[in-house]
Amino acid sequence: MNNKFTICKANVKQHNTILNLFPKIGGEDSNNSIAYVAISDTNAVIGRILIIEREVPSPICGRYWYIINLYVDPDYRRMKIATKLVETVKKQAENDNIVYLYGSAESTPQATFFWFSQGFTLNAYGRKGEDPTKPLEYGNFNHLFSYCVKRKIISAGDSSYKIRKISRDEIINIINKLFADERKKEYHLSKIDSQFGFVIDDDNGKIKGAIFAFPDSMQPPMDSTRWWITLFVEPEHRNKGIGKTLVHHMYQYAQDKDVVQLSNIGSDNDSVFWLNVGFDIFFWSPNSKTGTRQVTSMLRIK
């Protein structure tokens, strides 16, 4: 078998053939679909990647590409065809001013490690076990993957701010102040024994802003640690670089501790900040009752 192949945008016939494999894709999604293929030296399609272009939800303006499917013919695997397809999409996305790429994949070792090796951030979702305090069981969840096309380098912030460690009582006070939702409050308080972080004070010793986190193992097959972070800045001290300074400090601290990823859950109103400090963004569907949208922001450490 010849190992030579070419990556190109699918022609009309190839594109239609691929779309026919996914009958649920129709209407506007079908019209906004993009496909790239890997062609063998005998002109056979041996790999494909199918994408749908959509608008990024407010308040971030722009477009994103949702990766519907990535496939390589079993006879042609281990030739880096999938990697070349993803690299082609990344390059084209940058040329087309796409904000980010995202998608969903089964939690198999092959899929998980592949997307992680391509520089994507990962977040798990799926069916919980009977005990919600226990981690997801292997095989009953999927991995969301996200990639900011033009990632910003995380800023060092303002070096004039003095940073100190936050105390347990200070974390409790901020949690009680920050979370109106009782379930969220109880969840964060349940993690209090493993919470840690940093604060910036004003001249009178009052907290201007704080960042704290708790460790969590990334779901299998990833054998590594991520930190779920919470950022809080008093309203009167916002837009002064305090949040960026605290995030950068936590980022450096995570590097020293060999952490793989930082993750944050917030509302869509927070998404511009996290995008601007270098995080990947994953938008969830709006809540049917409140209309609010949850956003997961993720930053690769290594």
N, C-alpha and C positions, 0 to 999 in steps of 0.2 A: 504494500500500500504506500502510495506517495504521500509524504507529509506536507506537501505544498497546498496552500489554500489562500483565497482572497476574501477580504471583507468589503462589502459594498452595500449601498442602500438597495433594498428590494425593488425590483421592477414591478409593474402593475400586476402581472400574472402571479409572481411570487408573493406579493403583498396579499392579494385576494385569497390565495391558497392558504396562507397563514391565518388570515381572519376567519376562514371557514372552519378552522380548528377550534375557534372560540365563539360559538353561536350566540352566547349571551352578550357579546359586544355588538352593539348596533347603534343606529342613529348618529348623534353627534360624536360619541366616542369612536365610532367606526371611521367617521370623516376626519377625526383628529388623531388617528393612529399613525404610527411611524414604525417601520420595520427595517432592520439590517440583517443581512444574511452572510454566512460563510459559504463560499463556493469552492468545491474541489477542482483539481486539474481536469476532471472529466465533466465539469460544468454541472455537478450535482449539488443541491443545497444540503449541506452537512451540519449547519448550525443556524440559529436564528435568535433574535431578540426583538420582542414586540413591546411597543411603548404607546401610551395614550397621553396626549398633551392636554393639560387643564390649567385653569387660572388658580394662582395662589390665593388662598383666602385672605381677606382683609385682617389686619392692617398692612401686611406685606404686599406690595404690588409686584406683578410679574407672572411668570408661568412656571409650572413644574412638569416633569415627565414621570409618569407612573409606569414602572416596569411590570408589565403583565406576565411576561414569560421569557425565560432564557433556556434554550435547549441546544444540546449538541448530540448528534448521532452517536450511539454507543461505540460504533466501530472507529470513531475519530476522536475519542476522548483522550485526555492526557497529552494533547498537542497545543494547549493554551489557546484553543479557539474561543472558549468562553471569556477568557481574560481579554483577548483582542476585541471581541464584540463589545464588552463593557468599556474598554479604553476608547473605542470608536465613538460610543455614545457619549462618554464624558467630554471628548474633544468637540463633538458636534454641539452638545449642550452649551458648552462655553461659547462657541461661535454664535449660537442663537440666543445668547443672553438668558438662558434658562436659570432659574434661581436654585433649584435643587432637584435631585432624583430621589424617588423612594419607591418602595414596594413591599411585598410580603413573601416569605419563603417558609417552607416546612423546616422544622427543627432538626433535620438530619445533620450528622457531622459534616457531610460533604457540602451542603448548602450553607450551613452556618460559617464554616471556616472559609469557604470561598468568598462570601460577601465581606467578611471581616478582612480577608487578605486584600480586597480591592479598596480598602480605606473607608468602608461604610461603617456607620455606627449601628448598633443593634439594640432592640428593645423587644421583650417577649410579651405575648398576650395569648390568652386561650382559656381553656376550661380549668378552673381551680379544682383541687382535691376536696375531700369532705371537710378537711380542716383548713380554713382560709389562712391560718398563720403559717402553714407549711409551704415550702416552695412548689412551684409547678413541677409536675412529674414529666419525665422525658416522654415525648410523643404526644402530649395533650396540649401543645401550644405551638404557635408559629413565631417566627422572628420578623419584626418590622425592621427594615433597613432603610437608612437615610444618608444622603450625601449632599452637602452644600457644594455647588459647582464652583463657586468662587469664594472659597473659605477665607475669612479674614484671620490674620494672625492675631492671637489674643494679646491685647494691649497690657503693658505693664502698669497702667494707671498712674496715679499721682504718688510719687515717692515721698512727698512731704507728709502724707498721712501716717500716723503711728498705729500699728496693728498689734493687738494683743489677743490672747486666747480667751474664748468665751466660757463662762462658768455654767454649770448645770442649771442653777436657778435662773440665770439670764435666758437660757434657751427656753425653759418652761414659761417664763413671762412673755417671751416673743411669740411662742406657739399659741398661747392663750389670747394674745392680742391679734395675731395674724389670721387665724383660721376661724371664721364664723360658723362653718359647717362642723357640727359636733363629731361626725364620723372621721373627718380629716384630722380634727384636733386630737381625738382619742388615738388615732393611728400614730401620729407623730409623737404623742406623749408615751405611747407604748414602746417607742424606740429610744426613750430618753437615756437609758443606761449606755447606749452605744453612740449617742450623739456627741459631736465635737465640732469646734469651729473657731472663728475669729471675729473680732469687732473693731470698729473705729469709733473713738469717743470724741466728744467736743472738749473744749478747755475746762469744762466743769465736771468732766467724767461721765456725762450722759451719753448713751449710745446713739451715734448717728446712723450707723448701719451695721449689719451682722450677716455672716454667712456660716451655716452649720450643715453637717452632713451625718449620715449613718452608712456603714458599709453593707453591701449586699452582694452575694455571689451571683454572677451572671448565670442564667439558666443553662443547663447542659445542652450541648456538649462543651460549652465554654468553661474552662476551669480557671477562672480569674475573678478579680474583684472590681466592682464599680462602686461609686459613692453616689447616693441620692442627696442632692444639695437643696437647701432652702436659702434664698437671699431676701434680706429685708433692709430697706432704707427708709428712714423717717421722711415723710412727704416734704418737709421744709429743707431737706438736705439732698434732694434728688437733682439729677442733671449736673452734678459737680464731680463726677468721676469716682464716687465712693463705691458704687456697685462694681464697676470695672476693676477697681483696685482690689476689692475683696475676692472677686472671681479669679483674678490672676494669682493672688496669693494662695488660694485653694488649689489652683492648677499646679503651681510649683510644689506645694506640699504633697499633692497626689503623685507627682513625678517621683519624688523622693521615696514614697511608700510603695512604688511599683504597681499603682492602680492602673487599670486599663481604660476606664471610661468614667466620666462624670455625667449624671443624668438629672433632669429637673422636670417636674410636672407643674404646669401653670395654665393660665388662660391665654387666649389668643391676643389679648392686650399686651402680654409680656413678650410676644414673639419677636418683635423688632429688636428689643434689647438683646435677647439671646443670639439672634442672627448676627447682630453687629459685634458681638464679642467672640464670634467664631464657632458657635454651636450649630449642629445640624438640627433641623426642625421637622417634626412629624405632627401634622394636624389631624385630629380625630374629627369624626362627624359631629355636628352640633347636637346638643341635648334637645330632645324633642319637646321637653316641657319648658326649659328655661331659655333655649336658643343660644346658650353659651357654648363655646367650643374649648375642649381641653387640648393642650399642646404639650408634647414631650420634646424637650430640648436635650441634645446629647453632644458630648465633646470627647473625641478620642484623645487619650493621653499618650498612647504608644501604638 
